[in-house]
Amino acid sequence: MDSSSKEKHPPPPTEGGEASSRQAIQSFPQQTTPGITEADDSTKFTPVRPVYLQHDFDKQHGYSKQSVTAASRIHQQCRKHCTCGSGCIQGFLLRLFPFVSIMRQYKFPQWFIGDLVSGLTVGIMHLPQGMAYALLAGLPSIHGLYVSFFPPLVYFFFGTSKHTSLGTMAVVCLMAGAVVDRQTVSWTPPISSLDILNVSSFANDTPVSGNITCDADTNSNQECVDFKIGVATALAMLVGFWQLMKGILRLGFITNYLSDPLISGFTTGAACHVFSSQIKHVFGLSIKASEVTNPFKLVKFYFQFFQSLPQTNLAALTTSVICILALALTKECINARFKSKMKMPVPIELIVVIVSTVVCYFAKLDEEFKVTVVGYIPTGIPEPTLPPVEHFSNLIMDAFGVSIVAFTISVSMAKILAQQQAYTIDATQELIAYGLSNVVGSVFSTFPCCVSMSRSLVQETTGGKTQVASLVSCLFIFIVILFAGSLFRTLPRCVLASIVIVALKGMFLQVKDLNRLWRISKFDFAIWTVTFLAVVLLNVDWGLIVGVGFSLVTVVFRTQWPRSSVLGRCPNSEIYVDTKTYKNTIQDPGIKIFRFESSLYYANAERFSHKLYSATGCDPGLLMTSQDRGEDKSAKEGEDDQTQRGLNQFNAYVRFYKKLWMTKNKRM
């Protein structure tokens, strides 16, 4: 049904499409302003549109079907992107190195002050967050500082966002830590280590089993630590390869399947895992990862956690409570309240780290009260080393999932900041930048990186103008890595856990989205809920798979069972609305305006027909079948196949509508 025609009895289409079109146009009253008339204090819009047959419309307007083959499309794209020339090469280099264009427009005195203050602020945040989030990845704290230095340095040259802060991020660190834990559980030491342990145990009359497992929560065995570092760096390199491949092939659209409700539910569920992984450090407990396996990891963990509560380290718990209160009160009562009056927020994380390190050193909390500390932190830049390739085969699919999540979170934050600052980013170039950051970083012992929302907002609000701020933060972290790393040897791990827990507030507050989603879309509400529950109950990786699968199922449901309605005209207006929602609508006699809120394809064709016939109160197929039953005696019973039945039904529709047009024409 054509809802655009306002004529009660439009003339039937004829073969003389052009002549009939002129007659139709002349039949409407001429106006000073075509299509608009003034009536009292309202404005009416009267569409003037001739009636065409498709064949006549195509002939009049010069329609020509363009048959473009796949080979010709590939040829056109190759000519577009692979044509050699000085201008082409220059454009390619400028796209590959966006910092050149940014630095050409750099206003040195004005912008540098803001970048300097912003870079120092972000660098101060990098230090405690990098050390804390390394715990989520199951690695020594120094590797978090490596992630805070190498990836942002690479991103400066290849990234298109001016305000994002690349480095450690809770969700990605958690996913990397889950992969490291899973690979570490099955780890066995080399033969030489077994021989040494067997000799030592024989001398002490202690029985030894055939293999030794590596506790993924501690770093007491250096060979175990090296194994975990190898897994994490191999994962980072594979994540970088996946992102580079998607960037080269322009596959950034894959992230479109991760909707905002899915990402919100996923990150909120992941925040529950992050909180659970750190709460044991707050209480000073040791729960081995081998005792908590998938699925229902959190359920098993809290069963072990409550069983271990009698072993709580009161010194660690007291330290954690003091740190959490200091962090929360400073962020909520000072930084948030006086945000507009301060040039930079109070670096409470760094203050807590320094104070707790000094207190632990002089009070000897690690020796007297058995508080677990960070321990030895090496100084200097690590030697570049390729990750062990023997891990690649076991990590390919894990790296694919991490690459999608990291890119989706990063590019979403980059788009938000770019929109606020009135510039654009190139999503494809962002993929290449993230990929190179992970690949180069993996050579220097980093785990997968991602954009941090908190640091990016601080970089933008403290006056940062370009990624020069990232260079300043990298310089700060570089100095710490070279000279100050060993000063944090007595930093309690419960303090780092407290920093992580307080930083999760924003993720947990995403639960507020449920109220809005319920009012806007029940499907989006279901996606959020299912993804959240799947992540919490199953695990992060399986939760993501379930969330994406359920999201795709909802797409099928939306298109297969879309809404449909009959439209009626509101009194004294030309506005048409749903007659079930608005009771005072007027339906013109002899006309039904039917709205189907989806594109028509094979899965919803039957529903479209059923709803259309129900709305109009007429089924042409049944009507013509009953009228022509006597005319089809020559057709043998059982000979019609599906195609023949479809043709018969189509012919019935044609005959029905032909009679309908003739009847209306006679009435006119």
C-alpha positions as CSV (number, residue, x, y, z in Angstrom):
1,M,0.0,0.0,0.0
2,D,1.5,3.4,-1.0
3,S,1.1,5.6,2.0
4,S,2.4,8.7,0.1
5,S,-0.6,9.1,-2.1
6,K,-3.3,11.3,-0.6
7,E,-5.8,10.8,-3.5
8,K,-8.8,8.7,-2.5
9,H,-9.2,7.4,-6.1
10,P,-6.0,7.8,-8.0
11,P,-6.2,7.1,-11.7
12,P,-5.2,3.6,-12.8
13,P,-1.8,3.3,-14.5
14,T,-1.8,3.2,-18.2
15,E,0.7,2.6,-20.9
16,G,1.0,6.3,-21.7
17,G,2.9,7.0,-18.5
18,E,4.2,10.4,-19.6
19,A,0.9,11.7,-20.8
20,S,-0.9,10.5,-17.7
21,S,1.7,12.1,-15.6
22,R,1.1,15.5,-17.1
23,Q,-2.6,15.0,-16.7
24,A,-2.2,14.1,-13.0
25,I,0.0,17.2,-12.4
26,Q,-2.5,19.5,-14.1
27,S,-5.4,18.0,-12.0
28,F,-4.0,19.5,-8.8
29,P,-4.6,23.2,-8.0
30,Q,-1.7,25.5,-8.8
31,Q,-0.2,27.3,-5.8
32,T,2.3,30.2,-5.3
33,T,4.5,27.9,-3.3
34,P,4.3,24.4,-4.7
35,G,3.2,21.8,-2.2
36,I,2.6,24.2,0.7
37,T,-0.6,26.0,1.7
38,E,-1.4,28.2,4.7
39,A,-4.4,27.3,6.8
40,D,-5.1,29.5,9.9
41,D,-2.0,29.2,12.2
42,S,-0.8,25.8,10.8
43,T,1.2,24.8,7.7
44,K,0.0,22.0,5.6
45,F,2.1,20.0,3.1
46,T,0.2,18.5,0.2
47,P,2.4,16.2,-1.9
48,V,2.0,16.5,-5.7
49,R,3.2,13.2,-7.2
50,P,2.2,11.6,-10.5
51,V,1.4,7.9,-10.8
52,Y,3.8,5.8,-12.8
53,L,4.3,2.2,-13.8
54,Q,7.8,1.1,-13.1
55,H,8.5,0.5,-16.8
56,D,7.3,4.0,-17.7
57,F,9.3,5.7,-14.9
58,D,12.5,3.9,-16.0
59,K,12.0,4.9,-19.6
60,Q,11.2,8.5,-18.9
61,H,14.2,9.0,-16.5
62,G,16.8,7.1,-18.5
63,Y,17.3,4.1,-16.2
64,S,20.2,1.9,-17.2
65,K,21.1,-1.2,-15.2
66,Q,24.8,-1.3,-14.2
67,S,26.1,-4.8,-14.0
68,V,29.3,-4.6,-12.0
69,T,31.2,-7.8,-11.5
70,A,33.3,-8.7,-8.5
71,A,36.4,-8.6,-10.7
72,S,35.7,-5.1,-11.9
73,R,35.1,-3.9,-8.4
74,I,38.5,-5.3,-7.3
75,H,40.1,-3.7,-10.3
76,Q,38.6,-0.3,-9.4
77,Q,39.8,-0.6,-5.8
78,C,43.3,-1.6,-6.9
79,R,43.4,1.4,-9.3
80,K,42.2,3.7,-6.5
81,H,44.6,2.6,-3.8
82,C,47.6,1.2,-5.7
83,T,48.2,3.9,-8.3
84,C,51.8,5.1,-8.0
85,G,52.8,8.7,-8.2
86,S,54.4,11.4,-6.1
87,G,51.1,12.6,-4.7
88,C,49.9,9.1,-4.0
89,I,53.1,8.2,-2.1
90,Q,52.9,11.4,-0.1
91,G,49.3,10.8,0.8
92,F,50.0,7.3,1.8
93,L,52.9,8.4,4.1
94,L,50.8,11.1,5.6
95,R,48.0,8.6,6.4
96,L,50.5,6.1,7.8
97,F,52.2,8.7,10.0
98,P,49.4,11.1,11.1
99,F,51.7,12.8,13.6
100,V,53.3,14.7,10.7
101,S,50.1,16.5,9.8
102,I,49.4,17.1,13.5
103,M,52.8,18.5,14.2
104,R,52.6,20.8,11.2
105,Q,49.7,22.6,12.8
106,Y,51.2,22.5,16.3
107,K,51.1,25.9,18.1
108,F,54.3,25.6,20.2
109,P,54.0,28.1,23.0
110,Q,50.2,27.8,23.5
111,W,49.6,24.1,23.2
112,F,52.9,22.9,24.8
113,I,52.0,24.2,28.3
114,G,48.7,22.2,28.2
115,D,50.4,19.1,26.8
116,L,53.1,19.4,29.5
117,V,50.7,19.6,32.4
118,S,48.5,16.9,30.9
119,G,51.4,14.6,30.2
120,L,52.8,14.8,33.7
121,T,49.3,14.2,35.2
122,V,48.7,11.1,33.0
123,G,52.3,9.9,33.7
124,I,51.6,10.1,37.4
125,M,48.5,8.0,36.8
126,H,50.4,5.5,34.7
127,L,52.8,4.6,37.5
128,P,50.4,3.2,40.0
129,Q,47.9,1.9,37.5
130,G,50.6,0.1,35.4
131,M,52.0,-1.6,38.5
132,A,48.5,-2.5,39.8
133,Y,47.1,-3.8,36.5
134,A,50.1,-6.0,36.0
135,L,48.7,-8.1,38.8
136,L,45.6,-8.7,36.7
137,A,47.8,-10.1,34.0
138,G,49.6,-12.4,36.5
139,L,53.0,-10.7,35.8
140,P,55.5,-8.7,37.9
141,S,54.7,-5.1,38.4
142,I,57.5,-3.8,36.2
143,H,55.8,-5.2,33.1
144,G,52.9,-2.8,33.7
145,L,55.4,0.1,33.4
146,Y,56.6,-1.4,30.2
147,V,53.1,-1.3,28.8
148,S,52.8,2.3,30.0
149,F,55.9,3.3,28.0
150,F,56.4,1.4,24.8
151,P,52.8,1.2,23.3
152,P,52.0,5.0,23.9
153,L,55.4,5.8,22.3
154,V,54.6,3.8,19.2
155,Y,51.0,5.2,19.1
156,F,52.3,8.8,19.0
157,F,53.6,8.2,15.5
158,F,50.7,6.1,14.0
159,G,47.6,7.1,15.9
160,T,45.0,9.6,14.8
161,S,43.4,10.4,18.2
162,K,44.8,13.5,20.0
163,H,43.6,12.7,23.5
164,T,43.5,8.9,24.1
165,S,45.9,7.4,26.6
166,L,47.1,4.0,25.5
167,G,48.5,1.5,28.1
168,T,47.0,-0.7,30.8
169,M,43.3,-1.2,31.0
170,A,41.4,-3.4,33.6
171,V,39.3,-5.5,31.2
172,V,42.0,-6.3,28.7
173,C,44.5,-7.1,31.5
174,L,41.9,-9.4,33.0
175,M,41.5,-11.2,29.7
176,A,45.2,-11.5,29.3
177,G,45.6,-12.8,32.9
178,A,42.9,-15.4,32.3
179,V,44.9,-16.7,29.3
180,V,48.1,-16.7,31.3
181,D,46.5,-18.5,34.2
182,R,45.0,-21.2,31.9
183,Q,48.4,-21.8,30.2
184,T,50.3,-21.7,33.5
185,V,48.2,-24.4,35.2
186,S,49.5,-27.0,32.9
187,W,53.1,-25.8,33.1
188,T,55.9,-28.2,34.1
189,P,59.5,-27.1,34.9
190,P,62.4,-28.2,32.8
191,I,64.3,-31.4,33.5
192,S,67.2,-29.6,35.2
193,S,64.8,-28.0,37.7
194,L,63.2,-31.3,38.5
195,D,66.6,-32.9,39.1
196,I,67.6,-30.2,41.5
197,L,64.4,-30.4,43.4
198,N,64.6,-34.2,43.5
199,V,68.1,-34.1,44.9
200,S,67.1,-31.5,47.5
201,S,64.0,-33.5,48.5
202,F,66.0,-36.7,48.7
203,A,68.5,-35.1,51.1
204,N,65.6,-33.9,53.3
205,D,63.6,-37.1,53.1
206,T,60.7,-35.3,51.4
207,P,58.6,-37.1,48.8
208,V,58.3,-35.3,45.4
209,S,55.7,-35.8,42.7
210,G,56.5,-36.3,39.1
211,N,55.9,-32.7,38.1
212,I,55.6,-29.3,39.7
213,T,52.7,-26.9,38.9
214,C,53.2,-23.2,38.7
215,D,51.0,-21.1,40.9
216,A,49.7,-18.3,38.7
217,D,49.2,-16.0,41.6
218,T,52.8,-15.9,42.9
219,N,56.2,-15.3,41.4
220,S,58.3,-17.4,43.7
221,N,59.7,-19.6,40.9
222,Q,61.7,-17.6,38.3
223,E,61.2,-20.2,35.6
224,C,57.5,-20.0,36.2
225,V,57.7,-16.2,35.9
226,D,59.6,-16.5,32.6
227,F,56.9,-18.9,31.3
228,K,54.1,-16.5,32.2
229,I,56.0,-13.6,30.6
230,G,56.5,-15.7,27.4
231,V,52.7,-16.4,27.3
232,A,51.8,-12.8,27.8
233,T,54.2,-11.4,25.2
234,A,53.2,-14.0,22.7
235,L,49.6,-13.1,23.3
236,A,50.4,-9.4,22.8
237,M,52.2,-10.1,19.5
238,L,49.3,-12.2,18.2
239,V,46.8,-9.5,19.2
240,G,48.9,-7.0,17.3
241,F,49.0,-9.3,14.2
242,W,45.2,-9.7,14.3
243,Q,44.7,-5.9,14.5
244,L,47.2,-5.2,11.8
245,M,45.5,-7.8,9.5
246,K,42.1,-6.3,10.1
247,G,43.5,-2.8,9.5
248,I,45.2,-3.7,6.2
249,L,42.0,-5.6,5.1
250,R,39.8,-2.7,6.4
251,L,37.8,-5.1,8.6
252,G,37.1,-2.5,11.3
253,F,33.4,-3.0,10.7
254,I,33.5,-6.3,12.7
255,T,33.2,-4.2,15.8
256,N,29.8,-3.1,14.7
257,Y,28.5,-6.4,15.9
258,L,29.5,-5.4,19.4
259,S,26.7,-3.0,20.3
260,D,26.8,-0.5,23.1
261,P,24.6,-2.6,25.4
262,L,26.8,-5.6,24.8
263,I,30.0,-3.7,25.6
264,S,28.4,-2.2,28.7
265,G,27.2,-5.6,30.0
266,F,30.5,-7.2,29.1
267,T,32.6,-4.6,30.9
268,T,30.4,-4.7,33.9
269,G,30.6,-8.4,34.2
270,A,34.3,-8.2,33.7
271,A,34.5,-5.7,36.5
272,C,33.1,-8.4,38.8
273,H,36.0,-10.7,37.8
274,V,38.5,-7.9,38.3
275,F,37.1,-7.1,41.8
276,S,37.2,-10.8,42.7
277,S,40.8,-11.2,41.5
278,Q,41.9,-8.3,43.8
279,I,39.7,-8.9,46.9
280,K,42.0,-11.7,48.0
281,H,45.0,-9.3,48.1
282,V,42.9,-6.9,50.2
283,F,42.4,-9.6,52.8
284,G,46.0,-10.9,52.5
285,L,44.8,-14.4,51.3
286,S,46.4,-16.8,48.9
287,I,43.9,-18.7,46.6
288,K,45.6,-20.7,43.9
289,A,44.2,-20.3,40.4
290,S,44.3,-24.1,39.9
291,E,41.6,-24.4,42.6
292,V,39.3,-22.1,40.7
293,T,38.6,-23.2,37.1
294,N,35.9,-22.5,34.5
295,P,33.0,-22.5,34.2
296,F,31.3,-20.8,37.3
297,K,34.7,-19.5,38.2
298,L,33.3,-16.8,40.5
299,V,31.1,-19.2,42.4
300,K,34.0,-21.5,43.1
301,F,36.3,-18.6,43.9
302,Y,33.9,-17.2,46.6
303,F,33.5,-20.7,48.0
304,Q,37.2,-20.9,48.5
305,F,37.4,-17.2,49.6
306,F,34.9,-17.6,52.5
307,Q,36.6,-20.8,53.6
308,S,39.9,-18.9,53.8
309,L,38.6,-15.9,55.7
310,P,39.9,-17.2,59.1
311,Q,43.4,-16.8,57.6
312,T,42.9,-13.1,56.9
313,N,46.0,-10.9,57.4
314,L,44.8,-8.1,59.6
315,A,47.7,-5.8,58.7
316,A,47.0,-6.2,55.0
317,L,43.3,-5.6,55.6
318,T,43.9,-2.5,57.7
319,T,46.2,-1.1,55.1
320,S,43.7,-1.8,52.3
321,V,40.8,-0.1,54.1
322,I,42.9,3.0,54.8
323,C,44.0,3.2,51.1
324,I,40.4,2.6,49.8
325,L,39.0,5.3,52.0
326,A,41.8,7.8,51.1
327,L,41.3,7.1,47.3
328,A,37.5,7.2,47.4
329,L,37.2,10.3,49.5
330,T,39.8,12.3,47.6
331,K,38.3,11.4,44.2
332,E,34.7,12.1,45.2
333,C,35.1,14.9,47.7
334,I,38.0,16.9,46.3
335,N,38.7,16.0,42.6
336,A,35.1,15.8,41.6
337,R,33.8,18.7,43.6
338,F,36.6,21.2,42.9
339,K,37.3,20.0,39.3
340,S,36.6,23.4,37.7
341,K,38.9,25.1,40.2
342,M,42.0,22.9,39.9
343,K,44.3,22.8,37.0
344,M,45.0,19.1,37.6
345,P,43.4,16.5,40.0
346,V,45.1,15.5,43.2
347,P,47.4,12.5,42.3
348,I,46.0,10.5,45.1
349,E,47.1,7.1,43.6
350,L,50.8,8.2,43.5
351,I,50.5,9.7,47.0
352,V,49.1,6.4,48.4
353,V,51.8,4.4,46.6
354,I,54.6,6.5,48.0
355,V,53.3,6.8,51.5
356,S,52.5,3.0,51.8
357,T,56.0,2.1,50.4
358,V,57.7,4.3,53.0
359,V,55.5,3.1,55.9
360,C,56.1,-0.6,54.9
361,Y,59.8,0.0,54.7
362,F,60.2,1.5,58.1
363,A,57.5,-0.5,59.9
364,K,58.8,-3.7,58.2
365,L,55.2,-4.9,57.4
366,D,56.6,-7.6,55.1
367,E,58.8,-9.1,57.8
368,E,56.9,-8.5,61.0
369,F,53.3,-8.9,59.8
370,K,53.8,-11.1,56.7
371,V,52.3,-8.5,54.3
372,T,53.0,-9.4,50.7
373,V,55.1,-6.8,48.9
374,V,56.0,-6.2,45.2
375,G,59.5,-7.3,45.8
376,Y,62.5,-6.8,43.5
377,I,61.9,-4.5,40.5
378,P,64.6,-4.5,37.8
379,T,65.8,-1.2,36.5
380,G,66.6,-0.3,32.9
381,I,65.1,-1.0,29.5
382,P,64.6,-4.7,28.8
383,E,66.5,-6.3,26.0
384,P,64.4,-6.8,22.8
385,T,63.4,-10.4,22.6
386,L,61.0,-12.2,20.3
387,P,58.1,-14.0,22.1
388,P,58.4,-17.8,22.2
389,V,56.7,-19.0,19.0
390,E,55.7,-22.3,20.6
391,H,52.8,-20.6,22.4
392,F,51.3,-19.2,19.2
393,S,49.2,-22.2,18.2
394,N,47.5,-22.2,21.7
395,L,46.8,-18.5,21.7
396,I,45.5,-17.7,18.2
397,M,41.8,-17.7,19.1
398,D,42.4,-16.0,22.5
399,A,44.3,-13.3,20.8
400,F,41.4,-12.8,18.3
401,G,38.9,-12.2,21.1
402,V,41.3,-9.8,23.0
403,S,42.0,-7.9,19.8
404,I,38.3,-7.2,19.1
405,V,37.5,-6.2,22.7
406,A,40.6,-3.9,22.9
407,F,39.9,-2.2,19.6
408,T,36.2,-1.7,20.3
409,I,36.9,-0.1,23.7
410,S,39.8,2.0,22.3
411,V,38.1,3.3,19.2
412,S,34.9,4.0,21.0
413,M,36.7,6.3,23.5
414,A,38.7,7.9,20.6
415,K,35.4,8.7,18.7
416,I,33.9,10.2,21.9
417,L,36.8,12.5,22.5
418,A,37.2,13.4,18.8
419,Q,33.5,14.4,18.7
420,Q,33.9,16.6,21.8
421,Q,37.0,18.3,20.4
422,A,35.6,18.7,16.8
423,Y,38.0,16.5,14.8
424,T,37.8,13.1,13.2
425,I,39.7,9.9,13.5
426,D,40.5,7.1,11.0
427,A,39.3,3.8,12.4
428,T,41.4,1.8,10.0
429,Q,44.5,3.7,10.9
430,E,43.7,3.2,14.5
431,L,43.7,-0.5,14.0
432,I,47.1,-0.3,12.4
433,A,48.4,1.9,15.3
434,Y,47.1,-0.4,18.0
435,G,48.5,-3.4,16.1
436,L,52.0,-1.9,15.8
437,S,51.9,-0.8,19.5
438,N,51.2,-4.4,20.5
439,V,53.7,-6.0,18.2
440,V,56.6,-3.6,19.0
441,G,55.7,-3.7,22.7
442,S,55.7,-7.5,22.8
443,V,59.3,-7.5,21.8
444,F,60.0,-5.5,25.0
445,S,58.1,-7.8,27.4
446,T,54.6,-6.1,27.3
447,F,51.2,-7.7,27.5
448,P,48.2,-6.5,25.4
449,C,47.4,-2.8,25.7
450,C,44.2,-0.8,25.4
451,V,43.0,2.8,25.8
452,S,42.0,3.7,29.4
453,M,38.9,5.8,29.8
454,S,40.0,7.4,33.1
455,R,43.4,8.5,31.8
456,S,42.0,9.7,28.5
457,L,39.5,11.9,30.2
458,V,42.2,13.3,32.4
459,Q,44.4,14.0,29.4
460,E,41.6,15.8,27.7
461,T,40.3,17.8,30.8
462,T,43.8,18.9,32.0
463,G,44.5,20.8,28.8
464,G,46.0,18.2,26.5
465,K,45.9,19.2,22.9
466,T,47.9,16.5,21.0
467,Q,49.7,13.2,21.6
468,V,52.7,15.3,22.7
469,A,51.2,14.8,26.2
470,S,51.8,11.0,25.7
471,L,55.4,11.8,24.9
472,V,55.7,13.7,28.2
473,S,54.1,10.8,30.1
474,C,56.4,8.3,28.4
475,L,59.4,10.4,29.5
476,F,58.2,10.3,33.1
477,I,57.7,6.5,33.0
478,F,61.1,6.2,31.3
479,I,62.8,7.9,34.2
480,V,61.0,5.7,36.6
481,I,62.0,2.5,34.7
482,L,65.7,3.6,34.6
483,F,66.2,4.9,38.1
484,A,63.3,4.7,40.5
485,G,62.0,1.2,40.0
486,S,63.9,-0.3,42.9
487,L,62.5,2.3,45.3
488,F,59.1,0.5,45.2
489,R,60.4,-2.8,46.4
490,T,58.5,-2.6,49.7
491,L,55.2,-1.5,48.1
492,P,52.4,-3.7,49.5
493,R,50.4,-5.6,46.9
494,C,47.2,-4.9,48.8
495,V,47.7,-1.2,48.0
496,L,47.8,-1.9,44.3
497,A,44.7,-4.1,44.7
498,S,43.0,-1.2,46.5
499,I,43.8,1.1,43.6
500,V,42.3,-1.3,41.1
501,I,39.1,-1.8,43.2
502,V,38.5,2.0,43.5
503,A,39.0,2.4,39.7
504,L,36.2,0.0,39.0
505,K,33.5,2.4,40.2
506,G,32.7,3.7,36.7
507,M,32.3,0.1,35.4
508,F,29.9,-0.9,38.2
509,L,27.9,2.3,37.7
510,Q,27.0,1.0,34.2
511,V,24.2,-1.0,35.9
512,K,22.3,2.3,35.7
513,D,22.0,1.7,32.0
514,L,19.4,-0.9,32.6
515,N,16.7,1.6,33.5
516,R,17.2,3.5,30.3
517,L,17.5,0.4,28.1
518,W,14.2,-1.0,29.5
519,R,12.4,2.2,28.4
520,I,14.0,2.4,25.0
521,S,14.4,-1.2,23.8
522,K,13.6,-4.5,25.5
523,F,16.0,-6.2,23.1
524,D,18.9,-4.0,24.2
525,F,17.9,-4.7,27.8
526,A,18.0,-8.4,27.1
527,I,21.4,-8.2,25.4
528,W,22.9,-6.3,28.4
529,T,21.5,-8.8,30.9
530,V,22.4,-12.0,29.1
531,T,25.9,-10.8,28.4
532,F,26.5,-9.7,32.0
533,L,25.2,-13.0,33.4
534,A,27.2,-15.0,30.9
535,V,30.4,-13.2,31.8
536,V,29.8,-13.5,35.5
537,L,28.7,-17.1,35.5
538,L,30.8,-18.6,32.7
539,N,33.9,-16.5,32.3
540,V,35.1,-13.5,30.3
541,D,35.9,-15.3,27.1
542,W,32.8,-17.5,27.0
543,G,30.6,-14.6,28.2
544,L,31.8,-12.6,25.2
545,I,30.9,-15.5,22.8
546,V,27.5,-15.9,24.4
547,G,26.8,-12.1,24.3
548,V,27.7,-11.8,20.6
549,G,25.7,-14.9,19.7
550,F,22.6,-13.7,21.6
551,S,23.0,-10.2,20.0
552,L,23.0,-11.8,16.5
553,V,19.9,-13.8,17.4
554,T,18.1,-10.6,18.4
555,V,18.8,-9.2,15.0
556,V,17.1,-12.2,13.4
557,F,14.1,-11.7,15.8
558,R,13.9,-8.0,15.0
559,T,13.7,-8.6,11.3
560,Q,11.6,-11.8,11.3
561,W,9.0,-10.5,13.7
562,P,9.0,-6.7,13.3
563,R,6.2,-4.4,14.3
564,S,3.4,-3.5,11.9
565,S,0.5,-1.1,12.1
566,V,-2.3,0.6,10.3
567,L,-1.9,4.3,10.0
568,G,-4.6,6.9,10.4
569,R,-4.7,10.7,9.9
570,C,-4.8,13.0,12.9
571,P,-7.7,15.5,12.7
572,N,-6.9,18.9,11.1
573,S,-3.4,17.7,10.0
574,E,-1.6,15.6,7.4
575,I,0.2,13.5,10.0
576,Y,-0.4,9.8,10.0
577,V,0.1,7.7,13.1
578,D,-0.7,4.2,14.5
579,T,-4.4,3.8,15.0
580,K,-4.0,1.6,18.0
581,T,-1.8,4.1,19.8
582,Y,-3.8,7.2,18.9
583,K,-7.6,6.7,19.2
584,N,-8.7,9.9,17.6
585,T,-7.3,9.2,14.1
586,I,-9.3,9.2,10.9
587,Q,-9.1,6.5,8.3
588,D,-10.1,7.5,4.8
589,P,-12.8,5.2,3.4
590,G,-11.5,2.7,0.9
591,I,-7.8,3.2,1.9
592,K,-5.7,1.3,4.3
593,I,-2.2,2.6,5.0
594,F,-0.1,-0.3,6.2
595,R,3.4,0.2,7.8
596,F,5.8,-2.7,8.2
597,E,8.9,-1.7,10.2
598,S,11.5,-3.8,8.5
599,S,12.9,-4.6,5.1
600,L,11.1,-7.5,3.4
601,Y,12.9,-10.8,2.8
602,Y,12.1,-14.5,2.8
603,A,12.1,-14.9,6.6
604,N,9.4,-12.3,7.3
605,A,7.5,-12.5,4.0
606,E,4.8,-14.8,5.4
607,R,4.4,-12.5,8.5
608,F,4.1,-9.5,6.2
609,S,1.4,-11.2,4.1
610,H,-0.5,-12.3,7.2
611,K,-0.4,-8.9,8.9
612,L,-1.3,-7.1,5.6
613,Y,-4.3,-9.3,5.0
614,S,-5.4,-9.0,8.7
615,A,-5.1,-5.2,8.5
616,T,-7.0,-4.9,5.2
617,G,-9.5,-7.6,5.9
618,C,-8.9,-9.1,2.5
619,D,-6.9,-12.1,1.3
620,P,-6.7,-11.9,-2.5
621,G,-5.3,-15.5,-2.8
622,L,-8.2,-17.1,-1.0
623,L,-10.7,-14.9,-2.7
624,M,-9.5,-15.6,-6.2
625,T,-8.9,-19.3,-5.5
626,S,-12.6,-19.7,-4.5
627,Q,-13.7,-17.8,-7.6
628,D,-11.4,-19.7,-10.0
629,R,-11.8,-23.1,-8.6
630,G,-13.9,-24.2,-11.4
631,E,-11.5,-22.9,-14.0
632,D,-8.6,-25.1,-12.9
633,K,-10.2,-28.5,-13.5
634,S,-7.6,-29.3,-16.1
635,A,-4.7,-29.2,-13.6
636,K,-4.0,-32.7,-12.3
637,E,-4.1,-33.3,-8.6
638,G,-0.6,-33.2,-7.0
639,E,1.3,-31.8,-10.1
640,D,1.8,-28.3,-8.7
641,D,5.2,-27.8,-7.3
642,Q,6.2,-24.8,-5.1
643,T,7.1,-22.7,-8.1
644,Q,3.8,-23.4,-9.9
645,R,1.8,-22.6,-6.8
646,G,3.7,-19.3,-6.4
647,L,2.9,-18.4,-10.0
648,N,-0.8,-19.3,-9.6
649,Q,-1.0,-17.2,-6.5
650,F,0.8,-14.3,-8.2
651,N,-1.6,-14.5,-11.2
652,A,-4.5,-14.5,-8.7
653,Y,-3.2,-11.3,-7.2
654,V,-2.8,-9.7,-10.6
655,R,-6.4,-10.5,-11.6
656,F,-7.7,-9.4,-8.2
657,Y,-6.1,-6.0,-8.3
658,K,-7.0,-5.5,-12.0
659,K,-10.6,-6.0,-11.1
660,L,-10.2,-3.7,-8.2
661,W,-8.8,-0.9,-10.3
662,M,-11.5,-1.3,-12.9
663,T,-14.2,-1.1,-10.2
664,K,-12.8,2.1,-8.8
665,N,-12.4,3.6,-12.2
666,K,-16.1,3.0,-13.0
667,R,-17.1,4.7,-9.7
668,M,-15.1,7.8,-10.7
